[in-house]
Amino acid sequence: MRMTGKLSPQEFWQRIDQGEARIRAEASALPLFGIDGWTGPRMTGDWGWENDRLVSAGLAHGDRQDGGAFIQVHTTSDDPTESVAGRRMATRMPTIEPDQFPTLRAELRADPGHRRW
């Protein structure tokens, strides 16, 4: 991502509208899954494209502002182990040095995680 300056309010909302339109146009490419029995708010979560191909979609549950539970359920068309490793890596990036990235990435790829239903 390259930062080039601030957007005006009109430009900001235009960018949001464009993102939402893209999600609506491509939403059928991947299924979204929710938490069974969830009664709180649900909203569009993180969506990701690679080479103009939708590769991940998320459905967020909860409200980040209220201090309660906030959970995102992600679907990916790629290797889920890689997807989870990438997300876990992103959460650690602010706290580690760049020369530690390869070792951490290898550790995260080796951890199979746990299935949850």
Protein Blocks (a to p, Z undefined) as FASTA:
>chain_A
ZZfbdcdfklmmmmmmmmmmmmmmmmmmpccdddehiabdcdddddddeehiafbdcdde
djfknopacddddddfbdfklmmmmmmmmmmmmmpcfklmmmmmmmmmmpnbjadZZ
